[in-house]
Amino acid sequence: MKTIISRASRPIMQVARAFGFPFFLGKSCGVIEFFSAKSPADQELLEMIGSVGQQIGQFQERKRAEEKLAQLLISERTALADSEKANRLKDEFFGDAVA
């Protein structure tokens, strides 16, 4: 068991187990840390952390999908504007040629 020391150098808690995992959202990054004073592994805690990790992953997937959709919409609007411009230029060209 290890003792966690605060900045004031007073023990905060006795830690038997600790773990953390990083998460990334765009350029930001963080670490979720968990500490337990219980010596044997707590199955309920491990299941909860697994669930949290899955939810963070799903959130990241949704954000990436939203970003991709936004990029596709911009590309579609650009292509539509370009095709409308090309049609106008064609109509102007052939309109002048007929007259």
Kinemage of the C-alpha trace (Angstrom):
@kinemage 1
@onewidth
@group {chain A} dominant
@subgroup {mainchain}
@vectorlist {calphas} color= white
{ca met a 1} P 0.000 0.000 0.000
{ca lys a 2} L 1.238 3.487 -0.869
{ca thr a 3} L 0.394 6.739 0.798
{ca ile a 4} L -0.667 9.619 -1.441
{ca ile a 5} L 0.883 12.873 -0.226
{ca ser a 6} L -0.746 16.243 -0.828
{ca arg a 7} L 1.133 19.437 -1.548
{ca ala a 8} L 0.984 20.224 2.142
{ca ser a 9} L 2.830 16.918 2.734
{ca arg a 10} L -0.024 15.421 4.702
{ca pro a 11} L -1.226 11.945 3.791
{ca ile a 12} L -4.505 12.019 1.871
{ca met a 13} L -5.233 8.318 1.649
{ca gln a 14} L -3.695 4.874 1.588
{ca val a 15} L -3.795 3.477 -1.966
{ca ala a 16} L -3.672 -0.231 -2.718
{ca arg a 17} L -4.580 0.040 -6.399
{ca ala a 18} L -4.478 2.847 -8.899
{ca phe a 19} L -4.934 3.151 -12.607
{ca gly a 20} L -5.627 5.787 -15.188
{ca phe a 21} L -6.332 6.020 -18.861
{ca pro a 22} L -5.873 8.876 -21.310
{ca phe a 23} L -8.498 10.284 -23.594
{ca phe a 24} L -8.082 12.569 -26.570
{ca leu a 25} L -10.617 14.987 -27.982
{ca gly a 26} L -9.159 16.878 -30.870
{ca lys a 27} L -6.042 18.547 -29.559
{ca ser a 28} L -7.040 18.331 -25.909
{ca cys a 29} L -6.019 15.412 -23.820
{ca gly a 30} L -6.822 14.330 -20.345
{ca val a 31} L -6.307 11.437 -17.996
{ca ile a 32} L -8.963 9.827 -15.900
{ca glu a 33} L -7.389 8.464 -12.719
{ca phe a 34} L -8.865 6.027 -10.239
{ca phe a 35} L -7.586 5.067 -6.811
{ca ser a 36} L -8.774 2.380 -4.450
{ca ala a 37} L -7.892 1.661 -0.844
{ca lys a 38} L -9.198 -1.894 -1.269
{ca ser a 39} L -6.489 -4.450 -1.860
{ca pro a 40} L -8.368 -6.999 -3.976
{ca ala a 41} L -9.604 -5.878 -7.379
{ca asp a 42} L -13.113 -4.477 -7.207
{ca gln a 43} L -15.043 -6.120 -10.068
{ca glu a 44} L -17.858 -3.569 -9.881
{ca leu a 45} L -15.376 -0.711 -10.242
{ca leu a 46} L -13.661 -2.395 -13.178
{ca glu a 47} L -17.011 -2.890 -14.943
{ca met a 48} L -17.945 0.742 -14.329
{ca ile a 49} L -14.622 1.952 -15.737
{ca gly a 50} L -15.083 -0.290 -18.770
{ca ser a 51} L -18.467 1.319 -19.320
{ca val a 52} L -17.009 4.825 -18.972
{ca gly a 53} L -14.299 3.960 -21.484
{ca gln a 54} L -16.902 2.703 -23.970
{ca gln a 55} L -18.967 5.859 -23.580
{ca ile a 56} L -15.940 8.071 -24.155
{ca gly a 57} L -15.107 6.048 -27.270
{ca gln a 58} L -18.677 6.379 -28.576
{ca phe a 59} L -18.575 10.119 -27.933
{ca gln a 60} L -15.326 10.398 -29.900
{ca glu a 61} L -16.802 8.385 -32.787
{ca arg a 62} L -19.867 10.643 -32.864
{ca lys a 63} L -17.719 13.786 -32.898
{ca arg a 64} L -15.582 12.421 -35.743
{ca ala a 65} L -18.712 11.493 -37.707
{ca glu a 66} L -20.148 14.986 -37.144
{ca glu a 67} L -16.913 16.573 -38.364
{ca lys a 68} L -16.847 14.332 -41.437
{ca leu a 69} L -20.491 15.155 -42.184
{ca ala a 70} L -19.775 18.875 -41.879
{ca gln a 71} L -16.848 18.523 -44.310
{ca leu a 72} L -19.019 16.566 -46.751
{ca leu a 73} L -21.732 19.226 -46.596
{ca ile a 74} L -19.176 21.937 -47.347
{ca ser a 75} L -17.856 19.900 -50.283
{ca glu a 76} L -21.382 19.320 -51.566
{ca arg a 77} L -22.269 23.016 -51.346
{ca thr a 78} L -19.046 23.954 -53.120
{ca ala a 79} L -19.703 21.429 -55.896
{ca leu a 80} L -23.294 22.655 -56.268
{ca ala a 81} L -22.160 26.299 -56.463
{ca asp a 82} L -19.505 25.374 -59.042
{ca ser a 83} L -21.997 23.463 -61.182
{ca glu a 84} L -24.521 26.322 -61.015
{ca lys a 85} L -21.792 28.758 -62.069
{ca ala a 86} L -20.789 26.471 -64.944
{ca asn a 87} L -24.427 26.259 -66.071
{ca arg a 88} L -24.781 30.055 -65.981
{ca leu a 89} L -21.581 30.495 -67.993
{ca lys a 90} L -22.761 27.877 -70.502
{ca asp a 91} L -26.159 29.583 -70.816
{ca glu a 92} L -24.501 32.973 -71.254
{ca phe a 93} L -22.126 31.591 -73.872
{ca phe a 94} L -24.799 29.815 -75.894
{ca gly a 95} L -27.282 32.608 -75.321
{ca asp a 96} L -24.816 35.067 -76.882
{ca ala a 97} L -24.032 32.629 -79.715
{ca val a 98} L -27.734 32.250 -80.638
{ca ala a 99} L -28.483 35.968 -80.584
